[in-house]
Amino acid sequence: MNRREAKTVPVHELPTVLVVGCTREFVDRCRESAAKTGAIVRAADLTGAETMASTCHPLALVLTVQHYQANRVRFDELASSAESTLVQVPDEAIPQDELEAMVVTAVTEARRVRSSRPPR
């Protein structure tokens, strides 16, 4: 199969983890963790979270507890509307093994929930 014959998967169909309001270094750490699930990572600043979530339909939203507590209702509604699992990390210094466990669990849970719902 040549390149023209290969099917292109739109970004909104790829399994995605959305990291909100975090540094590039932390996003890279999340990317390592998400790779274990076959998901890609997209990043958004705090003001662009809704737009990015509506575009990529993430399985998980990752943000710090501090960002979550600053606007709980907003992030709860965003996770609900995107059918995403919300991952609140204590801070960006979380050990990699703990981050990985949280991301893998969140992606697994979101996949379970989405697969149990009737098709749209």
TABEL-V374591 format. One line per field, one symbol per residue. ss: DSSP state (A for helix, B for strand, O for the rest). phi: phi as a letter, one per 30 degrees, with the letter a starting at -180 (. if undefined). burial: I if it has 16 or more other ideal C-beta (glycine too) atoms within 10 Angstrom, else O. A space follows every 10 residues. Layout:
# TABEL-V374591
ss->???
phi->???
burial->???
This chain:
# TABEL-V374591
ss->OOOOOOOOOO AAAOOBBBBB OOOAAAAAAA AAAAAOOOOB BBBBOAAAAA AAAAAAOOOB BBBBAAAAAA OAAAAAAAAA AAOOBBBBBO OOOOOAAAAA AAAAAAAAAA AAAAAAOOOO
phi->.cdddddcce edcddbcccc icdeddeddd deddedcicc ccbbdddcdd dddddchddb ccadeedddd aeeedddddd ddhcddccce addeeeddee dddddddddd dddddddddd
burial->OOOOOOOOOO OOOOIIIIII IIOOOIIOII IOIIOOIOII IIIIOOOOIO OIIOOIIIII IIIIOOIIOO OOOOIOOIIO OIOIIIIIIO OOOOOOOOII OIIIOIIOOI IOOOOOOOOO
